Amino acid sequence: MNRIIFTLFMSVLLFACKNQEKASRKPLEGKKTEYLLNQLRINEFQFETISSKAEFTLFQNGKTTSFKASIRMRKDSAIWISITPALGIEMARVLITKDTVKVINRLNKEYFIGDYNYINKKFNVDLVFDDIQSVLLGNSIPFEEDEKLRFGIDNEMYYLGNMKKRKANKADEKPEKIERKKDEVVSLWLDEENFKIKKFFLSDLSADRFIRGNYSDYMEVEDQLVPKILAFDIQSKEPTQLNIVYSRLLLNKSLTFSFKISSKYVQVYY
């Protein structure tokens, strides 16, 4: 009798939880992808300038490299990164603008100035400035205009992408085995409550390359949410994992983006 009562109790509890779960999703019932796109835009991180401290961890070729960095951004204009591995001594400096990539390597006393082919060849990806800016802040990567988008509910997340949810999950798990019908796949998984991106999958399937990202531990900065922990899996000639942990983030301060190259440094080409 006790077992029967316990079983009935658990059944009622599970039924109530399931109903509560359905209730939490009710606001999106009958909505179209436009509603989800609008919520995504409304809840994206807004700024004019950003100053932050971060710790990077890079896994590549069986090696792990960790370093601290200062990051500055001016919206739709510039991303500036100063890398300081130890004792506060700068090892490298990077400046990315809409059409140019600049790198100073202080260890080797050399510098590079070029276009996005440097990034795309180094990581076997195809990114532009807007993509990099969005990825670093947990904002969305834009879809093509007039592109047919798919919507679904997936493990307490909303799915939005240009590939069916089932195929997107397979692509996320085993990108190398997905059937190649699209030149580019953009898949986003959003939090049910705040519509912030929890993970994404970006792939140029025709070139066997992809970036998989996961965002967690969102923190509040001036009434906005931004991910504190960012984890990226990059499929390139040398598979790479990159983790970023933000420790401080300030908005809309007056910033400089200095990039002075010593006359003693040698220009290199890649």
Secondary structure as UniProt FT lines:
FT   HELIX           2..25
FT   HELIX           26..28
FT   TURN            29..30
FT   HELIX           33..42
FT   STRAND          49..60
FT   TURN            61..62
FT   STRAND          63..74
FT   TURN            75..77
FT   STRAND          78..84
FT   TURN            87..88
FT   STRAND          92..97
FT   STRAND          101..105
FT   TURN            106..109
FT   STRAND          110..114
FT   HELIX           117..123
FT   HELIX           129..137
FT   TURN            145..146
FT   STRAND          150..153
FT   STRAND          157..161
FT   HELIX           165..173
FT   HELIX           175..177
FT   STRAND          185..191
FT   TURN            192..194
FT   STRAND          197..204
FT   HELIX           205..207
FT   STRAND          209..221
FT   TURN            222..223
FT   STRAND          224..235
FT   STRAND          240..251
FT   TURN            263..264
FT   STRAND          266..267
//
